[in-house]
Amino acid sequence: MLWQLGLTTLAAFGAWKWSSSQEQTISYAGIAIPPQAVVIDPRAYNVLGEHGSFRQNSFTEFFNPTNTSPPFFQIFHPEFLRVLGDRPTIRTIASRPGTIFAHEAPVWFPESDEVFFGSHCQGPEGWRDCRGNNFMSKISMREVKDAVRAAGTKYGAPLNITVTQLETPEVRQKTWGATGPYRSSLILINSGNVDHPSSLALMNPAPPYNVTVLFDNYYGRQFNSLNDGKIHPKSHKIFVTDPTYGFLQHFREPPTLHNQVYRFDPDTGHVRVVSDELIRPNGLAFSADGNTAYVADTGAAIGFHGRNQTLPATIYEFDVNPKTQVFENKRVFAYIDAGVPDGIQLDKFGNVYSSCGDGVHVWNHDGVLIGKFFVGQVSCNIVFAGDGNLIILSGDQVFLAEVAAGGIKLAYP
């Protein structure tokens, strides 16, 4: 019913057309809605009424009014068609049921066309036990592309490509974030544990995957548990977030610092605070010109304290001071309707992506939700692996979305 309601009102967008062909498709500017997509007009659900079915828990109940089986694309605004392109697909490319092998820290290394990423904790009592370290893995995008070509006409058919687990030094403990490449290496953001301080480090993307720690303290005090980070596109300084999730997940000592965002200058070694306004700062990204910072506040997720839906599940937008690079003029960019925002990326069109409780959400520059990559489960992080390839980490699965969008092209040192 909602699909039909959406069709009757799409003309209000100005460029939608109903085709009278045998396939009876709808199109926008001559582009047919792809097979794995549904259109949802907000006006079809803005009023649910006194007997409506309202969601009670954003972490366990997702907005899927068409009851479409994931994975698929939800289109909330015609701008999302520019992201998807003519023939987008979304599919599983790797799966390990029962193992949270694809959790955080995705980073693409263009030189070898490989994507590296980290698992969840792997303690003696399973993935929920964070006493043990997580492990790093990689996949070859060349193998992925070959497998996609071999699948041929099997539109969006699942694949199961090779996942290579890496042997890395013990100093790398619980890598929750990654970015780069930077000086021919990958930047790892390590949350640490009770025996190893939280740290920022470089990792060689080739065997033996040696790791060099860049910093592990703030003037003698340990960080809480460094979580995510990005390189500024103009200054090339490294920015990292530091929430208390290590303590809240029982693998770090009680915090000794405020939850903050830091800037590290690798040329001078200087570390400074650039923001202290968020409850639990998490994912981080910059606009292509470096003038705007987007930071996720996952305050609603409180580790062993559970969840509090009245706390932030919000992406905030900041101006980046051109001289000091301090984050200024905080304002709401987007509030998440499913879980909390984790990793953040921007595409070449200026749209903002975040991994959330039901998949990946996409907003335009003005903060309007234009679409979702709906996978039906938590997506912890994302990365563009070259133009048109979005890698989505979702615990026991890795998804590939082949779309028209690509990541921001940046030249790092």
N, C-alpha and C positions, 0 to 999 in steps of 0.2 A: 504493500500500500504506500509506504513511504517513497519507494522508487517512482511510483506513478505520480504522487504529489510533487516530487521533485521535477518530473518532466513537464508538468502543467505550468510550472512557474519559472522554468529556466529561461523563457523568452525575456524575462525582465533583465537578464544580464546583457542583452543587446546583441549578442553574436551567436547564440545557440540556434541550431537549425534541426528540425525533425526530418529525417529522410523517409520517403515513401517507397524505398527500394524493398526487395524481398527480405533483406536482413533487418530492416526497420531499426537502423541505428540513429543515434543522435550525434551531431557533430558541432564542433566549435571552430569557426574560421576554416571550415573545410576539413578538420581533423576528426576522425571517428573516435568515439570513446573506446579505448582498448578493451579486449576481452577480460582482463583481470581487474577491471576498475568498476566502481559504482559511483554515481553522482548523488550527493545528499544536499538538497537545498535547505539551508538553515530555517527558512520560513515554514518548512514542513514539520519541524519539531519544536519551534519556539514556544508553543502552548501545548502542554500535555494534559491539562485539565485536572479537576479534583479527583478523578479516578485514574489518573495517569500512573504509569510505572516509573517511579523515580529511583535513581541509583543511590545506594547508601554508602558504598565503599569504593573510592576511586582506585584502590590498589587491587581489588578482586573483581569488580564489575566494570566492563568496558563499554564504550559507546559504539555499538554495532547494530543500528536499527534495521538494517536490511538482512541481518542474520547470515551474512555471507561468510563462507569458510575461508580462513586465512591460508596463505598470505594473499593479499590483494591491495589495491589502491583505493582509498577513499578520497573523492574529489569534492571539496567544499566550496571551491571558487574556480572560475575558468583559468586563472593564472597558473594553476597546478598543471594544466596541459602543456604549458611551456616547459615545465620541469620534466614531464613524462616523455614528451616527444611522440613520434608516430607509432612506434611499436615497442612500448616498454614491456619488460617482463620482471617478475620477482619470483625467486625460487630458492630452495635450500641447496647449498653446494657442499655442505659437510654436516654430518650429524653423528653425535655420540650419546645416545639416550642414557640418562642417569649420571652423566658427568658434566659438570659446568666448566667445560674446557674453553669456551669462548665468552669471556666475561668483560674484560676491560683492556685498555692500552693498545688499541689498534693503531698501527702506523704503516704507511706505504713507503717502500724504498724503491724509487723509480729505476735506479741503475740495474737492479736484478728483477724488477717487476714482481716483488714479493710483498705480502702483507704479514706483519708480525703482530701478535696479540698475546694477552695473558689470560690464564684461567682464574677461577675463584680459588679460595683457600682449599688446600688438600691436606687436612689434618688426619690423625689416626682414625677418627670416627666419621669420616666422610666430608663432603664439601661444605657442610655447615660448621665444621670444626676448623677454626682459623689458627690453630697452634702451628700447623705446618706451613711451609712456603707455598706460593702458587708456582705454576710453571709457565714458561713461554713457548709458543708454537709459531709456525709460519705456514703459509700456503703460497703456491706459485700462481700468479694471475695468468701466466702463459698456459699452465695446465687447465685453469678454469676456462679460458677462452677456447682452448681446443675441445674441451668437454662440451661447452655450449654449442660449438659448431657441429660436433658429432651428434648431438641430440636432435639437430635438424628441426623438423616440423613439430616436435613435441613441445608445444608452447608452455614454457614455465615448468617443464618436468624437473623433478628433483635430481640432483647430482650427488656424488659422494667422492670428492677429490681427496688427494693425499694431504694429511695434516702431519707436519713434521715437528716433533717435540724437541726443544733445544736443551743442551747441557750448558748451563750458565753458572758463573761463580756464585758462591754462597752470599757474597756481599749484596747481591740483588735479592731483596726480600719484599715480597708482595708488591709487585709492580702493578699499580692501579691506573697509571697514566703513561702516555708516550706521545712524542711528537717528533717532527723533523722531516727529512734528514737535516743534520747539522754538522758541518765539517766532516762529511763522509761517514758520520755515525748516526745512531738513533739516540734520542733523549728519552731516558726512562725516569718516571716519577715513582719512587718507591716509598710505600707507607711504612716499611720496616716492621719490627716486632719487639718483644721485650728485650731481646739480646742485640738487636741491630737497630741503630738510629734510622729514622726516616731520612731519605736522601734524594738528591738529584744526581743523575749519573749519565755517562755516555756509554753506549754499547756498540761494539763492532758488529755490523750486520752479517759478517761472514765468520765461519769457524776460526778460532775457538770461542767466539762471542765474548771476548774479554770485556770487562766493565771497569770504567774509571769514574770514581765518585768526584763530583764537582763541589758539593757542599752538603753538610749533614747537621748544621746547627745554626741558630741565630744568636751570635755573640755568646756562645757557651751554653745556651738552652736548646734542648731538643725540640724539633717541630712536633706538632701533634700527630699527624699522619698525612704527609703530602699526598695529594690525590690526583690532580690533573694539571695540564699546563699547555701553553702555546708559545711560539716564538713571535715576537712583534714583527709585523711585515716591513717596517721601516727601520727601526733602531736595531733589530735583531737581538734584543735582550730577551731573556727567558722569563716568562711569568708562570707562577704556580699557585694553586689553591691549597689551603691547609685546614681542613675540618677535623673534628675529633672522632672520626669513624673508627680508628684503630682502637681507641679506648671503648667505644660503644659496641664494638664487635669482639671485645675481650682479647685483643692481641697487642695492645699497647698500654703503657702505664698511664695513670691519670694525667690530663693535659696540664702544661705549665704556661701556655701561651693562649692568647685570644685567637679565635678562628679568623684568619686573615688571608689576603692575597698578597703575594710577594713578587718583587722583580729582582732578578739576578743578572748582573753584568759580568759575563764570562771574561771580558778583557781586563777588568779591574778587580774582580772578586767581590764587589760590593753588593750587599743584599739590603733591600729596603721594603717597607710595607707600602702598598699602593691603595689598599682598601681594607676597612675593618667594619663594614656596614651590614654584612650578611650573617645569618645565623649559622648555616653550614655551607660555605662556598664549595662548589663542586666543579662541574664542567666550565670551560672557558674558551672563548674564541674572539677574534678581532675581525672588523671589517677590512676589506682589501686595502683601504687607505690608512688603516691603523688609527683612525680618529675615534672609533667607537669600540668599546669592549662589551661583550655579552657574558654574563656570569650566572650560572645556575645556583639557586639556593634550594637545597634539598632538606630544609628544616623539618618537613613533615615526616621524614624517615629518621628514627631516633635509635637505631640499633637495638640493644637489649631492652630499651624502654618501649619498644613497639613503634606505633605510628600515631601521629596527631594531625588529622586532616585540617585543623584550623591554623597550622603553621605553614610557612611558605613551601609551595611546590612551584617555584616561580623562576623565570629567567628575567634578570634585571639588565638594563642597558645603562652604560656610563659613557661620558665623554672622557677621552684620554688627554690629559694635559700635555700640550705639545712640547713643553720644556722638561717637566719633571716626570711625566708619564703616570702621575697619580690619577686614579679613577675618580671622576667628579660627576655631580649632577645625576645621582641615581634615580632611575624611574622604572616602573614596571614595563617590560616588553611583552611578556606572555605568561599567563597562568595555566598550568597543565591540568588537563581533565582526566588523565590516567596516570596514576603513580606520581613519580617525581622526574624532573629533567636531569639527565646525567651528562653524557658527552654532548658537545655542541660543535657543529661545523657550519660554514657558509659556502654557498655555491657561487658560480661565476655570474649569476643573475642578481646576487645580493640577498637571496633568501636565506633564512636561518633554519637549521635542522637541529633537532634534539632527540636523543634516544629516551623513550618514556616507557610507561607501564604496559602499553599495548603495541608498541612498535616505534616508528620514527615519525615525529610531527614536523611539519614544514610551515613556516610563516613567511609572509612577504616583508619587505623593509618596514612597513607600517605596523607590524605585529598582528596582521590578520591571518588566522589559520586558513591556509589554502588547500591543504591535503595531508594525508597520512599514508605511510607505508605500514599497513596494518598486518602484523604477524601474529597477533593474539596472545602474546606473552611479553614479558619484560625484555626490552632491548637496553643493554647497559652502555653500549658505545658504538660509534660509527666512524667510517673513514671513506673518503673518495680514493679509489685506487686507479688513478688515471681518469680521463674524461669519459663520462657516461657509465662508470661502474661504482656503485655505492655498496660497500661492505657493511653488513649489519650483524653485530654480535648479539646473540640471544641465548646465552647459557649453553644448552645442549645442541644448539644449531648455529650455523653461519648461513646468512642469507645474502644473495646477490640481487641487487636491483639494477637492471640495465635501463638507463633513462637518457634523456637528452642533456640533463644538467651535469656539470662537473665541478670539481673543487676550484678554489681560487688558486691561480698560478702565481707562486711566490718564489723569489730567488733568495735562498738563504746562503750564508757563507759556507 
